[in-house]
Amino acid sequence: MRTTTLVIMAAGLGSRFGGGIKQLEPVGPNGEIIMDYSVHDALEAGFDKVVFIIRRDLEVDFRQIIGNRIEKVAHVAYAFQELDALPAGYAVPEGRKKPWGTGQAVLSAKGLIDGPFVVINADDYYGKEAFRRIHGYMMDEMDMESGVYDICMAGFVLSNTLSENGTVTRGVCQLNEDHTLKKVTETYEIARRGQEVSAKDAYGNLVLVDPDQPVSMNMWGLPPAFLHELEQGFPPFLDKVPPGDLKAEYLLPRIIDDLIQRGKARVKVLETKDKWFGVTYREDKAAVVASIRRLIHAGVYKGKLYE
C-alpha cells in the first residue's frame, strides 16, 4: 500500500501582502486559515501525512496557529527552507536575502517523504476535486518504476485563478492530445483587461493569453525519485546564476518543463473546474472570507472543520 504525503510550501515572506505572514491569516469562522481547508481536503481524499515547509523563525507561531491542531488529526512533520541550505562548496552571495524558490523548498523535505507526494502553496485554495484526482492518480496510475518521471498536475482554468486586486503569475500550459503537458511557461502580471486577459512574458513583453487555457497553480503530484532529481539539479542551477543576480530562483515549473523537453518526465494534466482563491494581496482577504462562508453555507465544509 502506497503512503501518500501532502507537502505544503509555507516559507514565503508574504511581501505582496504588506509584510505580514499571509499564510497565517485567519479566513474561516473559527480562526481557520487557508491551509486548514487544504489539509482537510487532502485527508478526505486519502492522503496519509502532512509535511509543512516553513521558515525556522516562524516555527513557534506556526505550531500555535495550525500545526498543533493538525497534529491531532494527521501525521505531521516539519521541514525548514533556509537561505544557506546549499550543496557543499557553495555559499550565499553577499546581499541575498530570500531562499532559492520552490525547488529548494521541496528539496528541504527530502528524508521526510517515502512515497508519492503532492506539493501545494500554503496561501492558495485549490478545492476538493484536485486533491481527489491527484490522489487517485497516485494510487492507481503513477508508475514509480519507469525511467521517465511519472508526474501529474492539477490543471486549473486560467479565468478561475485571477485576483480582482492585482496581477498574478501563473504557469501557462500547452497540452498534447493525450492531456499530457507539452510545455509550461511561467507568465507574469496576468490580469483581466475588459473582455481579454493580458500578461507579460519573462522579458516584460505584453502578451495575450486565452482565459480558458489550463494553468499550473504549483499543485504537482510527484514520485519520490523526483527528490533525487531536485538534489542533482541544484548545483548546475547555482552554477548558471549570473554574478550579482540576487533573486534567481530554482522553480518547480521550470525544472519540470526542462525534464519534459529532455524526455525525462511525462506529466498528466488532471483538469479541475474548481475556482481558486488566495491571499496574494491584503485586499484579497475579504473575498476569501466571503468565499469560505459561501462554501460553508452550501454544505461543502462544516463551520468548524475538525469537530
Solvent accessible surface area in square Angstrom, and as a share of the most:
residue,aa,sasa,rsa
1,M,217,0.97
2,R,74,0.27
3,T,54,0.32
4,T,0,0.00
5,T,0,0.00
6,L,0,0.00
7,V,0,0.00
8,I,0,0.00
9,M,16,0.07
10,A,2,0.01
11,A,8,0.06
12,G,36,0.34
13,L,65,0.32
14,G,5,0.05
15,S,83,0.54
16,R,124,0.45
17,F,0,0.00
18,G,65,0.62
19,G,57,0.55
20,G,21,0.21
21,I,47,0.24
22,K,23,0.10
23,Q,11,0.05
24,L,16,0.08
25,E,39,0.17
26,P,64,0.40
27,V,4,0.03
28,G,14,0.13
29,P,87,0.55
30,N,87,0.45
31,G,36,0.35
32,E,8,0.03
33,I,1,0.00
34,I,7,0.03
35,M,0,0.00
36,D,0,0.00
37,Y,0,0.00
38,S,2,0.01
39,V,0,0.00
40,H,39,0.17
41,D,4,0.02
42,A,0,0.00
43,L,45,0.22
44,E,108,0.49
45,A,20,0.15
46,G,33,0.31
47,F,8,0.03
48,D,72,0.37
49,K,24,0.10
50,V,0,0.00
51,V,0,0.00
52,F,0,0.00
53,I,0,0.00
54,I,0,0.00
55,R,39,0.14
56,R,135,0.49
57,D,107,0.55
58,L,12,0.06
59,E,41,0.18
60,V,104,0.60
61,D,72,0.37
62,F,1,0.00
63,R,78,0.29
64,Q,127,0.56
65,I,64,0.32
66,I,0,0.00
67,G,0,0.00
68,N,70,0.36
69,R,75,0.27
70,I,0,0.00
71,E,76,0.34
72,K,174,0.74
73,V,67,0.39
74,A,19,0.14
75,H,117,0.52
76,V,23,0.13
77,A,16,0.13
78,Y,30,0.12
79,A,4,0.03
80,F,40,0.17
81,Q,14,0.06
82,E,51,0.23
83,L,43,0.22
84,D,105,0.54
85,A,51,0.40
86,L,31,0.15
87,P,34,0.22
88,A,104,0.81
89,G,89,0.85
90,Y,77,0.29
91,A,86,0.67
92,V,47,0.27
93,P,47,0.29
94,E,171,0.77
95,G,41,0.39
96,R,10,0.04
97,K,164,0.70
98,K,94,0.40
99,P,23,0.15
100,W,4,0.01
101,G,11,0.11
102,T,26,0.15
103,G,0,0.00
104,Q,5,0.02
105,A,3,0.03
106,V,0,0.00
107,L,29,0.15
108,S,36,0.23
109,A,0,0.00
110,K,92,0.39
111,G,72,0.70
112,L,56,0.28
113,I,16,0.08
114,D,113,0.59
115,G,4,0.04
116,P,1,0.00
117,F,0,0.00
118,V,0,0.00
119,V,0,0.00
120,I,0,0.00
121,N,31,0.16
122,A,2,0.01
123,D,21,0.11
124,D,11,0.06
125,Y,12,0.05
126,Y,0,0.00
127,G,1,0.01
128,K,33,0.14
129,E,51,0.23
130,A,2,0.02
131,F,1,0.00
132,R,133,0.48
133,R,104,0.38
134,I,0,0.00
135,H,24,0.11
136,G,29,0.28
137,Y,9,0.04
138,M,0,0.00
139,M,49,0.22
140,D,120,0.62
141,E,110,0.50
142,M,4,0.02
143,D,68,0.35
144,M,62,0.28
145,E,162,0.73
146,S,51,0.33
147,G,81,0.78
148,V,59,0.34
149,Y,32,0.12
150,D,13,0.07
151,I,0,0.00
152,C,0,0.00
153,M,0,0.00
154,A,1,0.01
155,G,2,0.02
156,F,0,0.00
157,V,26,0.15
158,L,0,0.00
159,S,28,0.18
160,N,35,0.18
161,T,0,0.00
162,L,17,0.08
163,S,17,0.11
164,E,152,0.68
165,N,60,0.31
166,G,28,0.27
167,T,38,0.22
168,V,3,0.02
169,T,47,0.27
170,R,22,0.08
171,G,4,0.04
172,V,12,0.07
173,C,1,0.01
174,Q,84,0.37
175,L,51,0.25
176,N,61,0.31
177,E,180,0.81
178,D,80,0.41
179,H,81,0.36
180,T,10,0.06
181,L,3,0.02
182,K,110,0.47
183,K,79,0.34
184,V,7,0.04
185,T,57,0.33
186,E,34,0.15
187,T,8,0.05
188,Y,56,0.21
189,E,81,0.36
190,I,1,0.01
191,A,13,0.10
192,R,120,0.44
193,R,140,0.51
194,G,62,0.60
195,Q,177,0.79
196,E,95,0.42
197,V,2,0.01
198,S,7,0.05
199,A,1,0.01
200,K,68,0.29
201,D,38,0.20
202,A,71,0.55
203,Y,190,0.72
204,G,44,0.43
205,N,84,0.43
206,L,129,0.64
207,V,51,0.29
208,L,117,0.58
209,V,22,0.13
210,D,76,0.39
211,P,45,0.28
212,D,104,0.54
213,Q,42,0.19
214,P,26,0.17
215,V,0,0.00
216,S,6,0.04
217,M,6,0.03
218,N,23,0.12
219,M,0,0.00
220,W,0,0.00
221,G,0,0.00
222,L,0,0.00
223,P,4,0.03
224,P,39,0.25
225,A,54,0.42
226,F,0,0.00
227,L,7,0.04
228,H,98,0.44
229,E,22,0.10
230,L,0,0.00
231,E,73,0.33
232,Q,107,0.47
233,G,22,0.21
234,F,2,0.01
235,P,35,0.22
236,P,64,0.40
237,F,41,0.17
238,L,21,0.11
239,D,98,0.51
240,K,163,0.69
241,V,26,0.15
242,P,77,0.49
243,P,140,0.88
244,G,72,0.69
245,D,49,0.25
246,L,65,0.32
247,K,172,0.73
248,A,18,0.14
249,E,64,0.29
250,Y,10,0.04
251,L,26,0.13
252,L,0,0.00
253,P,10,0.06
254,R,120,0.44
255,I,21,0.11
256,I,0,0.00
257,D,19,0.10
258,D,66,0.34
259,L,1,0.01
260,I,27,0.14
261,Q,101,0.45
262,R,133,0.49
263,G,49,0.47
264,K,72,0.30
265,A,9,0.07
266,R,103,0.38
267,V,0,0.00
268,K,48,0.20
269,V,4,0.02
270,L,10,0.05
271,E,63,0.28
272,T,1,0.01
273,K,141,0.60
274,D,41,0.21
275,K,123,0.52
276,W,9,0.03
277,F,25,0.10
278,G,4,0.03
279,V,3,0.02
280,T,13,0.08
281,Y,36,0.14
282,R,118,0.43
283,E,114,0.51
284,D,8,0.04
285,K,58,0.25
286,A,77,0.60
287,A,59,0.46
288,V,2,0.01
289,V,40,0.23
290,A,29,0.22
291,S,16,0.10
292,I,1,0.01
293,R,123,0.45
294,R,150,0.55
295,L,40,0.20
296,I,34,0.17
297,H,144,0.64
298,A,78,0.60
299,G,62,0.59
300,V,55,0.32
301,Y,9,0.03
302,K,125,0.53
303,G,30,0.29
304,K,107,0.46
305,L,10,0.05
306,Y,55,0.21
307,E,151,0.68
